[in-house]
Every structure is written in C-alpha cells, then in structure tokens.
Amino acid sequence: MKMQTEFDTRLDHREPHVEILKDLIYSAAKNGASDIHIEPKESSLEFRMRINGVMKLWKSVSSKHSDSVIWRAKWVAGLDLSVVGQPQDGRASFNSLGIDVRVNAMPTLYGCKIVFRILRQDQNFNLGSWGNDTEAVKILEASAKKSQGLILITGPTGSGKTTTLYSLLASLDADAKNIATIEHPVEYKLPGITQVDVSERGMSFSAAMRAMLRQDPDVILLGEIRDRETAEIATQAANTGHLVLSTIHTNSAIEAIARLEQLGVDEWTIKSSLILSSAQRLVKRLCNSCKIPALDINVAGKIYKANSSGCSECSKGVTGRIPIIEIATTSDFQSYFSDKSFELTGNSLQTKAMDLARKGVIGIDEAMGFIR
C-alpha cells in the first residue's frame, strides 16, 4: 500500500464540492477513464469523462456551483489559486487510487475549464501484453535494439504513442545503456532512465536535444519532431551512433517521410537515418459475451457489432481498446522514393482493421472508419 500523498488528503476533505470531485475521480479511475473534463456552461457545470475514447456525461449541476467547484478542483490538484484568467498546468498523485493526473486549467467563455489526464501508476509497458499484433511487436522491438537510427511513431492524440515508446524503452537494458527522454511533459517516471521535462525547464526540444547529445547517450526518446531544427538534430544524431525514438504528426507510416521532407530534411539523410516508422490507432474491442451479428453488412467472414445495451462484462458492448499498428521499413522507404504515390497495402491500418472485424474482435463500424 503506497503512502498517502498531500493530494489524497485534500480529496478526503469533508466539504460538499470536494466530495463531488472525489466521487468523480473515483468513478473515472474505476471505469478506466483516460480523461476527466469539468466544463462550465452558460446555465450548468458539466462533469464528463472519456472512456474507451468516447466522451460520456457523468453529472451536471447548476452553474451557481461553477466557481466553487472549479476553485476546489484547482485546490485539490495543487494549482496556484491566485492565478486567474490564465492557463495553468500541474500534476498530482492519488496513491489511494493508484493514479497520477496531469492537470490543465483554461479560461473559457463561462469560466475556467479543468481537464485531468489520468495516468495509471501500474501502467504495463510491455507491448506484447496490450495488443494482439505479435508480428508488429516483434518488428518494433527488434528495431529498438539497433545501435543507431531513427524510429518514428505516428498517430493522433490518444492513440497510445507514448505507451508504445515507453514500452520500447522498457524492453532495453537500462543498466548497460545511457537512455534519456526529452518530453513535454514527462508522463510516466521510468526507473534507470534520465528524463527531461522541457515544459518545466523553459527550453525547446532542439535545445534540450543538443545538450543531451553532449551527455554520451546511447538511446534518446524525443517527445515530438515538430520543426526543421528538431528534425535536423534528430536525424543527425541517428546518423552518428545514437538510437533516436520520436513521434511525428501524420496519418500513416509512409507519410512520416513526406513530413520530414516538408521540414527540410533531404532524401539522403532520411534514407540513412530512418529505420522504421509506424502508425497506430486504438480500436474498441467487442465484448465476447454480448456482441451481436451485423447482419446488414455484406462482408466476407462472421461480422459483429457492439451491443449498445451491454452486459455485466462490459461497457455498452466494449471491453477496452487495443492498438492496430502499420509499419513501414527501409524497403518501403525505397519504394516511396521511387514512386511518391506508393502506399502500404497488406500491412495497412485499413487491412488490419478489416481483419480484426472478420475475426469478431472489433465491430464492423469501427473497421469501416478506416476505409478512405
């Protein structure tokens, strides 16, 4: 049993508005929510949480409670109560619930909106345990064991990119290597690894990367490549004896190359540094106990959809989410540079989603969302 934190103590404060926050946070933790939203509206204050990627209303109260609840929410999360009308960021740990939270407060038209991003203290950083694409996992982990090169993970916010990157680091021998991360912000603390939070240090990714390269690193996790300077430093580091893992915002694994080109990285540098790019999404796993046939869909295989009524084993026909991963390797990069219209086929997100639908793992409506 972990020792109670100051935040646990605050959450136990006997005051009506704190008690509603306690119920909210407990409910979110129990139901596996990834985020909590406390949203002031014109005539109400809404409490919502994101479960399996979908926003759900938990409770709504009169707007007359907005200021008091928001003030208490900031207090519970340890934000500076003297700051008004400005964005704020913070962190809090609730050991009694086994969660940490990243907190953001943002002024809106009807008051301050607060969002808690929930991070589980017992998060399992083992790729093989949270997906069913064993071949993709093998390729990712093999790439992470190389001595140098650039590995890029792409996907929208909330697609599990950080979990994938941390899992790759966890698969390495931190005692035998000098491993570092540069993040904005640091989400999870990793034992045996040097972690830098650029949001707290007031420096850019590129400045932190330059400094880190002077500290004899073997492996660097760079939170995101978002500008030309960072892209150039990351690819140069990957070409000079370092393994660099990062994320980049694109829709597919192949588009990561085009994005590097847009940022000004030349073809030779990309070919010599990039060893793998992957794109991933999280899809809802159907409940095996209550999923129902999708008889109106004419697709080969036994096709199912979620039972919106759900059962005792699930939440509205869904039992969590699993990743689907599309991977591009050096042979695919060569094909792209020979023909810029090249796209992955058998390994694509679309193909993998349809395969899972045919196996009854995900709903056909979920799979059809990947058809362009």
MARDRENNU-161948 format. One record per residue (C-alpha): residue number from 0; x, y, z. Coordinates in steps of 0.5 Angstrom, whole numbers. Layout:
<fivexs>
@pos = NUM, c1 = X, c2 = Y, c3 = Z
...
</fivexs>
This chain:
<fivexs>
@pos = 0, c1 = 0, c2 = 0, c3 = 0
@pos = 1, c1 = 3, c2 = 7, c3 = -2
@pos = 2, c1 = 4, c2 = 12, c3 = 3
@pos = 3, c1 = -2, c2 = 17, c3 = 2
@pos = 4, c1 = 0, c2 = 24, c3 = -1
@pos = 5, c1 = -2, c2 = 31, c3 = 0
@pos = 6, c1 = -7, c2 = 30, c3 = -6
@pos = 7, c1 = -10, c2 = 24, c3 = -3
@pos = 8, c1 = -11, c2 = 28, c3 = 4
@pos = 9, c1 = -14, c2 = 34, c3 = 0
@pos = 10, c1 = -19, c2 = 29, c3 = -3
@pos = 11, c1 = -21, c2 = 27, c3 = 4
@pos = 12, c1 = -23, c2 = 34, c3 = 6
@pos = 13, c1 = -30, c2 = 34, c3 = 8
@pos = 14, c1 = -34, c2 = 39, c3 = 4
@pos = 15, c1 = -39, c2 = 38, c3 = -1
@pos = 16, c1 = -36, c2 = 41, c3 = -7
@pos = 17, c1 = -29, c2 = 37, c3 = -5
@pos = 18, c1 = -34, c2 = 31, c3 = -4
@pos = 19, c1 = -37, c2 = 31, c3 = -11
@pos = 20, c1 = -30, c2 = 32, c3 = -14
@pos = 21, c1 = -28, c2 = 26, c3 = -10
@pos = 22, c1 = -34, c2 = 22, c3 = -13
@pos = 23, c1 = -32, c2 = 24, c3 = -20
@pos = 24, c1 = -25, c2 = 22, c3 = -19
@pos = 25, c1 = -26, c2 = 15, c3 = -16
@pos = 26, c1 = -31, c2 = 14, c3 = -21
@pos = 27, c1 = -26, c2 = 16, c3 = -27
@pos = 28, c1 = -21, c2 = 11, c3 = -24
@pos = 29, c1 = -26, c2 = 5, c3 = -23
@pos = 30, c1 = -28, c2 = 6, c3 = -30
@pos = 31, c1 = -22, c2 = 6, c3 = -34
@pos = 32, c1 = -23, c2 = 13, c3 = -36
@pos = 33, c1 = -17, c2 = 17, c3 = -39
@pos = 34, c1 = -19, c2 = 24, c3 = -38
@pos = 35, c1 = -24, c2 = 28, c3 = -34
@pos = 36, c1 = -27, c2 = 34, c3 = -36
@pos = 37, c1 = -30, c2 = 40, c3 = -31
@pos = 38, c1 = -34, c2 = 44, c3 = -36
@pos = 39, c1 = -37, c2 = 51, c3 = -34
@pos = 40, c1 = -43, c2 = 52, c3 = -39
@pos = 41, c1 = -48, c2 = 58, c3 = -39
@pos = 42, c1 = -53, c2 = 55, c3 = -34
@pos = 43, c1 = -49, c2 = 49, c3 = -32
@pos = 44, c1 = -43, c2 = 46, c3 = -30
@pos = 45, c1 = -42, c2 = 39, c3 = -33
@pos = 46, c1 = -37, c2 = 33, c3 = -31
@pos = 47, c1 = -35, c2 = 29, c3 = -37
@pos = 48, c1 = -30, c2 = 23, c3 = -37
@pos = 49, c1 = -27, c2 = 20, c3 = -43
@pos = 50, c1 = -28, c2 = 12, c3 = -43
@pos = 51, c1 = -25, c2 = 8, c3 = -49
@pos = 52, c1 = -24, c2 = 14, c3 = -53
@pos = 53, c1 = -31, c2 = 17, c3 = -52
@pos = 54, c1 = -34, c2 = 23, c3 = -48
@pos = 55, c1 = -39, c2 = 21, c3 = -43
@pos = 56, c1 = -43, c2 = 26, c3 = -38
@pos = 57, c1 = -42, c2 = 24, c3 = -31
@pos = 58, c1 = -46, c2 = 29, c3 = -28
@pos = 59, c1 = -49, c2 = 36, c3 = -29
@pos = 60, c1 = -50, c2 = 41, c3 = -24
@pos = 61, c1 = -53, c2 = 48, c3 = -23
@pos = 62, c1 = -48, c2 = 54, c3 = -26
@pos = 63, c1 = -49, c2 = 57, c3 = -19
@pos = 64, c1 = -44, c2 = 52, c3 = -16
@pos = 65, c1 = -39, c2 = 53, c3 = -22
@pos = 66, c1 = -34, c2 = 58, c3 = -18
@pos = 67, c1 = -34, c2 = 54, c3 = -12
@pos = 68, c1 = -32, c2 = 47, c3 = -16
@pos = 69, c1 = -27, c2 = 50, c3 = -20
@pos = 70, c1 = -24, c2 = 53, c3 = -14
@pos = 71, c1 = -24, c2 = 47, c3 = -10
@pos = 72, c1 = -21, c2 = 43, c3 = -16
@pos = 73, c1 = -15, c2 = 47, c3 = -17
@pos = 74, c1 = -14, c2 = 47, c3 = -10
@pos = 75, c1 = -15, c2 = 39, c3 = -10
@pos = 76, c1 = -10, c2 = 39, c3 = -16
@pos = 77, c1 = -5, c2 = 44, c3 = -13
@pos = 78, c1 = -5, c2 = 49, c3 = -18
@pos = 79, c1 = -4, c2 = 56, c3 = -16
@pos = 80, c1 = -10, c2 = 59, c3 = -13
@pos = 81, c1 = -8, c2 = 67, c3 = -14
@pos = 82, c1 = -8, c2 = 66, c3 = -22
@pos = 83, c1 = -14, c2 = 68, c3 = -25
@pos = 84, c1 = -15, c2 = 69, c3 = -33
@pos = 85, c1 = -9, c2 = 65, c3 = -35
@pos = 86, c1 = -8, c2 = 58, c3 = -37
@pos = 87, c1 = -4, c2 = 53, c3 = -32
@pos = 88, c1 = -1, c2 = 46, c3 = -32
@pos = 89, c1 = 0, c2 = 42, c3 = -26
@pos = 90, c1 = 1, c2 = 35, c3 = -23
@pos = 91, c1 = -2, c2 = 31, c3 = -18
@pos = 92, c1 = -1, c2 = 24, c3 = -15
@pos = 93, c1 = -7, c2 = 20, c3 = -12
@pos = 94, c1 = -4, c2 = 14, c3 = -9
@pos = 95, c1 = -10, c2 = 11, c3 = -6
@pos = 96, c1 = -13, c2 = 11, c3 = -13
@pos = 97, c1 = -6, c2 = 8, c3 = -16
@pos = 98, c1 = -6, c2 = 14, c3 = -21
@pos = 99, c1 = -3, c2 = 21, c3 = -23
@pos = 100, c1 = -6, c2 = 26, c3 = -26
@pos = 101, c1 = -4, c2 = 32, c3 = -31
@pos = 102, c1 = -8, c2 = 38, c3 = -30
@pos = 103, c1 = -9, c2 = 44, c3 = -34
@pos = 104, c1 = -14, c2 = 50, c3 = -33
@pos = 105, c1 = -16, c2 = 54, c3 = -39
@pos = 106, c1 = -20, c2 = 60, c3 = -38
@pos = 107, c1 = -27, c2 = 60, c3 = -43
@pos = 108, c1 = -33, c2 = 64, c3 = -44
@pos = 109, c1 = -37, c2 = 62, c3 = -38
@pos = 110, c1 = -31, c2 = 60, c3 = -33
@pos = 111, c1 = -25, c2 = 56, c3 = -32
@pos = 112, c1 = -25, c2 = 49, c3 = -35
@pos = 113, c1 = -21, c2 = 44, c3 = -32
@pos = 114, c1 = -18, c2 = 37, c3 = -35
@pos = 115, c1 = -15, c2 = 32, c3 = -31
@pos = 116, c1 = -11, c2 = 27, c3 = -36
@pos = 117, c1 = -11, c2 = 20, c3 = -32
@pos = 118, c1 = -4, c2 = 16, c3 = -32
@pos = 119, c1 = -4, c2 = 10, c3 = -28
@pos = 120, c1 = 1, c2 = 8, c3 = -23
@pos = 121, c1 = 1, c2 = 1, c3 = -25
@pos = 122, c1 = 1, c2 = 2, c3 = -33
@pos = 123, c1 = 4, c2 = -4, c3 = -36
@pos = 124, c1 = 10, c2 = -2, c3 = -41
@pos = 125, c1 = 10, c2 = -9, c3 = -45
@pos = 126, c1 = 8, c2 = -8, c3 = -52
@pos = 127, c1 = 6, c2 = -16, c3 = -52
@pos = 128, c1 = 1, c2 = -15, c3 = -47
@pos = 129, c1 = -3, c2 = -10, c3 = -49
@pos = 130, c1 = -4, c2 = -12, c3 = -57
@pos = 131, c1 = -5, c2 = -18, c3 = -61
@pos = 132, c1 = -1, c2 = -16, c3 = -67
@pos = 133, c1 = 5, c2 = -20, c3 = -65
@pos = 134, c1 = 9, c2 = -19, c3 = -72
@pos = 135, c1 = 9, c2 = -12, c3 = -71
@pos = 136, c1 = 11, c2 = -12, c3 = -64
@pos = 137, c1 = 17, c2 = -16, c3 = -66
@pos = 138, c1 = 19, c2 = -11, c3 = -71
@pos = 139, c1 = 18, c2 = -5, c3 = -67
@pos = 140, c1 = 22, c2 = -9, c3 = -61
@pos = 141, c1 = 28, c2 = -11, c3 = -66
@pos = 142, c1 = 29, c2 = -4, c3 = -69
@pos = 143, c1 = 29, c2 = -1, c3 = -62
@pos = 144, c1 = 35, c2 = -6, c3 = -60
@pos = 145, c1 = 39, c2 = -3, c3 = -66
@pos = 146, c1 = 45, c2 = 1, c3 = -64
@pos = 147, c1 = 43, c2 = 7, c3 = -68
@pos = 148, c1 = 38, c2 = 10, c3 = -73
@pos = 149, c1 = 31, c2 = 14, c3 = -72
@pos = 150, c1 = 25, c2 = 11, c3 = -70
@pos = 151, c1 = 18, c2 = 15, c3 = -71
@pos = 152, c1 = 11, c2 = 13, c3 = -68
@pos = 153, c1 = 6, c2 = 17, c3 = -71
@pos = 154, c1 = -2, c2 = 18, c3 = -70
@pos = 155, c1 = -7, c2 = 23, c3 = -67
@pos = 156, c1 = -7, c2 = 25, c3 = -60
@pos = 157, c1 = -10, c2 = 19, c3 = -55
@pos = 158, c1 = -7, c2 = 13, c3 = -60
@pos = 159, c1 = -2, c2 = 10, c3 = -55
@pos = 160, c1 = 4, c2 = 13, c3 = -58
@pos = 161, c1 = 7, c2 = 15, c3 = -51
@pos = 162, c1 = 6, c2 = 8, c3 = -49
@pos = 163, c1 = 9, c2 = 5, c3 = -55
@pos = 164, c1 = 15, c2 = 9, c3 = -54
@pos = 165, c1 = 16, c2 = 8, c3 = -46
@pos = 166, c1 = 15, c2 = 0, c3 = -48
@pos = 167, c1 = 21, c2 = 0, c3 = -53
@pos = 168, c1 = 25, c2 = 4, c3 = -48
@pos = 169, c1 = 23, c2 = -1, c3 = -42
@pos = 170, c1 = 25, c2 = -7, c3 = -47
@pos = 171, c1 = 32, c2 = -5, c3 = -47
@pos = 172, c1 = 38, c2 = -6, c3 = -41
@pos = 173, c1 = 38, c2 = 1, c3 = -38
@pos = 174, c1 = 44, c2 = -1, c3 = -34
@pos = 175, c1 = 48, c2 = -3, c3 = -40
@pos = 176, c1 = 46, c2 = 4, c3 = -44
@pos = 177, c1 = 45, c2 = 11, c3 = -42
@pos = 178, c1 = 38, c2 = 12, c3 = -44
@pos = 179, c1 = 35, c2 = 19, c3 = -44
@pos = 180, c1 = 28, c2 = 22, c3 = -45
@pos = 181, c1 = 26, c2 = 29, c3 = -47
@pos = 182, c1 = 19, c2 = 30, c3 = -46
@pos = 183, c1 = 13, c2 = 36, c3 = -46
@pos = 184, c1 = 11, c2 = 34, c3 = -41
@pos = 185, c1 = 14, c2 = 28, c3 = -38
@pos = 186, c1 = 8, c2 = 23, c3 = -37
@pos = 187, c1 = 11, c2 = 17, c3 = -33
@pos = 188, c1 = 17, c2 = 16, c3 = -29
@pos = 189, c1 = 22, c2 = 11, c3 = -32
@pos = 190, c1 = 27, c2 = 7, c3 = -27
@pos = 191, c1 = 34, c2 = 8, c3 = -29
@pos = 192, c1 = 33, c2 = 13, c3 = -35
@pos = 193, c1 = 35, c2 = 20, c3 = -35
@pos = 194, c1 = 28, c2 = 24, c3 = -36
@pos = 195, c1 = 28, c2 = 32, c3 = -38
@pos = 196, c1 = 21, c2 = 36, c3 = -38
@pos = 197, c1 = 22, c2 = 42, c3 = -43
@pos = 198, c1 = 16, c2 = 45, c3 = -40
@pos = 199, c1 = 18, c2 = 46, c3 = -34
@pos = 200, c1 = 25, c2 = 48, c3 = -36
@pos = 201, c1 = 23, c2 = 53, c3 = -41
@pos = 202, c1 = 27, c2 = 50, c3 = -47
@pos = 203, c1 = 26, c2 = 48, c3 = -53
@pos = 204, c1 = 26, c2 = 41, c3 = -56
@pos = 205, c1 = 32, c2 = 42, c3 = -60
@pos = 206, c1 = 36, c2 = 46, c3 = -55
@pos = 207, c1 = 35, c2 = 40, c3 = -50
@pos = 208, c1 = 37, c2 = 35, c3 = -55
@pos = 209, c1 = 43, c2 = 39, c3 = -57
@pos = 210, c1 = 45, c2 = 39, c3 = -49
@pos = 211, c1 = 43, c2 = 32, c3 = -48
@pos = 212, c1 = 48, c2 = 30, c3 = -54
@pos = 213, c1 = 54, c2 = 32, c3 = -50
@pos = 214, c1 = 52, c2 = 27, c3 = -45
@pos = 215, c1 = 54, c2 = 21, c3 = -48
@pos = 216, c1 = 47, c2 = 18, c3 = -49
@pos = 217, c1 = 46, c2 = 11, c3 = -53
@pos = 218, c1 = 38, c2 = 12, c3 = -54
@pos = 219, c1 = 34, c2 = 18, c3 = -54
@pos = 220, c1 = 27, c2 = 19, c3 = -53
@pos = 221, c1 = 25, c2 = 26, c3 = -56
@pos = 222, c1 = 18, c2 = 27, c3 = -55
@pos = 223, c1 = 16, c2 = 30, c3 = -62
@pos = 224, c1 = 19, c2 = 33, c3 = -68
@pos = 225, c1 = 15, c2 = 39, c3 = -70
@pos = 226, c1 = 20, c2 = 44, c3 = -73
@pos = 227, c1 = 26, c2 = 44, c3 = -78
@pos = 228, c1 = 31, c2 = 45, c3 = -73
@pos = 229, c1 = 29, c2 = 39, c3 = -69
@pos = 230, c1 = 28, c2 = 34, c3 = -75
@pos = 231, c1 = 35, c2 = 36, c3 = -77
@pos = 232, c1 = 38, c2 = 35, c3 = -70
@pos = 233, c1 = 35, c2 = 28, c3 = -69
@pos = 234, c1 = 37, c2 = 25, c3 = -76
@pos = 235, c1 = 44, c2 = 28, c3 = -75
@pos = 236, c1 = 44, c2 = 24, c3 = -68
@pos = 237, c1 = 41, c2 = 18, c3 = -71
@pos = 238, c1 = 47, c2 = 18, c3 = -76
@pos = 239, c1 = 52, c2 = 19, c3 = -71
@pos = 240, c1 = 52, c2 = 13, c3 = -67
@pos = 241, c1 = 45, c2 = 14, c3 = -63
@pos = 242, c1 = 38, c2 = 11, c3 = -63
@pos = 243, c1 = 33, c2 = 16, c3 = -63
@pos = 244, c1 = 26, c2 = 15, c3 = -62
@pos = 245, c1 = 20, c2 = 20, c3 = -63
@pos = 246, c1 = 13, c2 = 22, c3 = -65
@pos = 247, c1 = 11, c2 = 26, c3 = -71
@pos = 248, c1 = 4, c2 = 28, c3 = -73
@pos = 249, c1 = 2, c2 = 24, c3 = -80
@pos = 250, c1 = -4, c2 = 20, c3 = -81
@pos = 251, c1 = 0, c2 = 14, c3 = -84
@pos = 252, c1 = 7, c2 = 11, c3 = -83
@pos = 253, c1 = 9, c2 = 13, c3 = -90
@pos = 254, c1 = 7, c2 = 20, c3 = -89
@pos = 255, c1 = 12, c2 = 21, c3 = -84
@pos = 256, c1 = 18, c2 = 21, c3 = -90
@pos = 257, c1 = 14, c2 = 27, c3 = -93
@pos = 258, c1 = 13, c2 = 30, c3 = -87
@pos = 259, c1 = 21, c2 = 30, c3 = -86
@pos = 260, c1 = 22, c2 = 33, c3 = -93
@pos = 261, c1 = 17, c2 = 38, c3 = -91
@pos = 262, c1 = 21, c2 = 40, c3 = -85
@pos = 263, c1 = 27, c2 = 41, c3 = -90
@pos = 264, c1 = 31, c2 = 34, c3 = -89
@pos = 265, c1 = 34, c2 = 32, c3 = -95
@pos = 266, c1 = 33, c2 = 25, c3 = -98
@pos = 267, c1 = 40, c2 = 22, c3 = -97
@pos = 268, c1 = 39, c2 = 24, c3 = -89
@pos = 269, c1 = 32, c2 = 21, c3 = -89
@pos = 270, c1 = 35, c2 = 14, c3 = -92
@pos = 271, c1 = 41, c2 = 14, c3 = -88
@pos = 272, c1 = 38, c2 = 15, c3 = -81
@pos = 273, c1 = 30, c2 = 13, c3 = -81
@pos = 274, c1 = 30, c2 = 5, c3 = -80
@pos = 275, c1 = 23, c2 = 5, c3 = -78
@pos = 276, c1 = 16, c2 = 9, c3 = -78
@pos = 277, c1 = 10, c2 = 6, c3 = -75
@pos = 278, c1 = 2, c2 = 9, c3 = -75
@pos = 279, c1 = -2, c2 = 7, c3 = -70
@pos = 280, c1 = -9, c2 = 7, c3 = -67
@pos = 281, c1 = -13, c2 = 5, c3 = -61
@pos = 282, c1 = -20, c2 = 1, c3 = -63
@pos = 283, c1 = -25, c2 = -1, c3 = -59
@pos = 284, c1 = -25, c2 = -9, c3 = -57
@pos = 285, c1 = -32, c2 = -12, c3 = -57
@pos = 286, c1 = -35, c2 = -16, c3 = -51
@pos = 287, c1 = -35, c2 = -23, c3 = -53
@pos = 288, c1 = -41, c2 = -24, c3 = -48
@pos = 289, c1 = -46, c2 = -20, c3 = -52
@pos = 290, c1 = -43, c2 = -18, c3 = -58
@pos = 291, c1 = -49, c2 = -18, c3 = -64
@pos = 292, c1 = -48, c2 = -20, c3 = -71
@pos = 293, c1 = -48, c2 = -14, c3 = -76
@pos = 294, c1 = -53, c2 = -18, c3 = -81
@pos = 295, c1 = -54, c2 = -12, c3 = -85
@pos = 296, c1 = -47, c2 = -11, c3 = -87
@pos = 297, c1 = -45, c2 = -16, c3 = -93
@pos = 298, c1 = -37, c2 = -17, c3 = -92
@pos = 299, c1 = -34, c2 = -24, c3 = -92
@pos = 300, c1 = -33, c2 = -27, c3 = -85
@pos = 301, c1 = -37, c2 = -27, c3 = -79
@pos = 302, c1 = -38, c2 = -20, c3 = -77
@pos = 303, c1 = -41, c2 = -17, c3 = -71
@pos = 304, c1 = -42, c2 = -10, c3 = -68
@pos = 305, c1 = -43, c2 = -8, c3 = -61
@pos = 306, c1 = -49, c2 = -9, c3 = -56
@pos = 307, c1 = -50, c2 = -2, c3 = -54
@pos = 308, c1 = -54, c2 = -5, c3 = -48
@pos = 309, c1 = -48, c2 = -8, c3 = -46
@pos = 310, c1 = -48, c2 = -13, c3 = -40
@pos = 311, c1 = -44, c2 = -15, c3 = -34
@pos = 312, c1 = -38, c2 = -16, c3 = -37
@pos = 313, c1 = -37, c2 = -9, c3 = -41
@pos = 314, c1 = -39, c2 = -2, c3 = -42
@pos = 315, c1 = -44, c2 = -2, c3 = -48
@pos = 316, c1 = -41, c2 = -8, c3 = -51
@pos = 317, c1 = -34, c2 = -6, c3 = -51
@pos = 318, c1 = -28, c2 = -8, c3 = -46
@pos = 319, c1 = -23, c2 = -3, c3 = -47
@pos = 320, c1 = -19, c2 = -2, c3 = -53
@pos = 321, c1 = -13, c2 = -5, c3 = -57
@pos = 322, c1 = -8, c2 = -2, c3 = -62
@pos = 323, c1 = -7, c2 = -3, c3 = -69
@pos = 324, c1 = 0, c2 = -2, c3 = -72
@pos = 325, c1 = 2, c2 = -1, c3 = -79
@pos = 326, c1 = 10, c2 = -1, c3 = -80
@pos = 327, c1 = 14, c2 = 2, c3 = -86
@pos = 328, c1 = 21, c2 = -1, c3 = -86
@pos = 329, c1 = 27, c2 = 1, c3 = -91
@pos = 330, c1 = 25, c2 = -3, c3 = -97
@pos = 331, c1 = 18, c2 = 1, c3 = -96
@pos = 332, c1 = 22, c2 = 8, c3 = -96
@pos = 333, c1 = 26, c2 = 6, c3 = -102
@pos = 334, c1 = 19, c2 = 5, c3 = -106
@pos = 335, c1 = 17, c2 = 11, c3 = -103
@pos = 336, c1 = 23, c2 = 15, c3 = -106
@pos = 337, c1 = 22, c2 = 11, c3 = -113
@pos = 338, c1 = 15, c2 = 13, c3 = -113
@pos = 339, c1 = 12, c2 = 18, c3 = -109
@pos = 340, c1 = 5, c2 = 15, c3 = -109
@pos = 341, c1 = 7, c2 = 9, c3 = -106
@pos = 342, c1 = 2, c2 = 7, c3 = -100
@pos = 343, c1 = 3, c2 = 1, c3 = -96
@pos = 344, c1 = -3, c2 = -5, c3 = -97
@pos = 345, c1 = -3, c2 = -11, c3 = -94
@pos = 346, c1 = 1, c2 = -8, c3 = -87
@pos = 347, c1 = -4, c2 = -2, c3 = -87
@pos = 348, c1 = -9, c2 = 0, c3 = -82
@pos = 349, c1 = -15, c2 = -1, c3 = -86
@pos = 350, c1 = -13, c2 = -8, c3 = -88
@pos = 351, c1 = -11, c2 = -10, c3 = -80
@pos = 352, c1 = -18, c2 = -6, c3 = -78
@pos = 353, c1 = -22, c2 = -11, c3 = -83
@pos = 354, c1 = -18, c2 = -17, c3 = -81
@pos = 355, c1 = -20, c2 = -16, c3 = -74
@pos = 356, c1 = -27, c2 = -14, c3 = -76
@pos = 357, c1 = -27, c2 = -21, c3 = -79
@pos = 358, c1 = -25, c2 = -25, c3 = -73
@pos = 359, c1 = -30, c2 = -21, c3 = -69
@pos = 360, c1 = -25, c2 = -18, c3 = -65
@pos = 361, c1 = -28, c2 = -11, c3 = -67
@pos = 362, c1 = -34, c2 = -8, c3 = -69
@pos = 363, c1 = -35, c2 = -7, c3 = -77
@pos = 364, c1 = -37, c2 = 0, c3 = -76
@pos = 365, c1 = -30, c2 = 1, c3 = -72
@pos = 366, c1 = -27, c2 = -2, c3 = -78
@pos = 367, c1 = -30, c2 = 2, c3 = -84
@pos = 368, c1 = -28, c2 = 8, c3 = -80
@pos = 369, c1 = -21, c2 = 7, c3 = -83
@pos = 370, c1 = -23, c2 = 6, c3 = -91
@pos = 371, c1 = -21, c2 = 12, c3 = -95
</fivexs>
